[in-house]
Amino acid sequence: MKQLARIAIDDSQYEPRLWELLEETGLDRDDFEGLDYYSLLPFFVLAGASVRSHVHLHDDHSHFEAVTLEIDEELEEAFYGVLPQLLAQLTEEHEEH
């Protein structure tokens, strides 16, 4: 599995190719508590990526640390082919309003 991103509060790290694609969409990157492009996770999954959450447990409570976005290397090119089409639907919705 190849890591495409690690999304953490105010410290997200994306593969340059994915970051560039996301920036080109014009979508708001800081849409949820300092987690860059966090609301796009369902679209990443639809395009073929897997999501793994990182949570720390402390007795009777837990706290979120990060989410890792990964892809099987055999699916990477298909991911980059499908994701722009999925995200284009979001930008079309914004333009209609």
QUISULZI-V864523 format. One record per residue. RES is the residue in three letters. PSI is psi as a letter, one per 30 degrees, with the letter a starting at -180 (NA if undefined). Layout:
res=(RES | RES)
psi=(PSI | PSI)
This chain:
res=(MET | LYS | GLN | LEU | ALA | ARG | ILE | ALA | ILE | ASP | ASP | SER | GLN | TYR | GLU | PRO | ARG | LEU | TRP | GLU | LEU | LEU | GLU | GLU | THR | GLY | LEU | ASP | ARG | ASP | ASP | PHE | GLU | GLY | LEU | ASP | TYR | TYR | SER | LEU | LEU | PRO | PHE | PHE | VAL | LEU | ALA | GLY | ALA | SER | VAL | ARG | SER | HIS | VAL | HIS | LEU | HIS | ASP | ASP | HIS | SER | HIS | PHE | GLU | ALA | VAL | THR | LEU | GLU | ILE | ASP | GLU | GLU | LEU | GLU | GLU | ALA | PHE | TYR | GLY | VAL | LEU | PRO | GLN | LEU | LEU | ALA | GLN | LEU | THR | GLU | GLU | HIS | GLU | GLU | HIS)
psi=(k | k | k | f | l | j | j | l | k | g | h | k | j | k | k | e | e | e | e | e | e | e | e | f | f | g | l | k | e | i | f | j | h | g | j | k | g | e | f | g | e | e | e | e | e | f | f | f | l | k | k | k | l | j | k | k | k | j | c | g | l | l | k | k | e | l | k | k | k | l | k | k | f | f | f | e | e | e | e | f | e | e | e | e | e | e | f | e | e | e | e | e | e | e | f | f | NA)
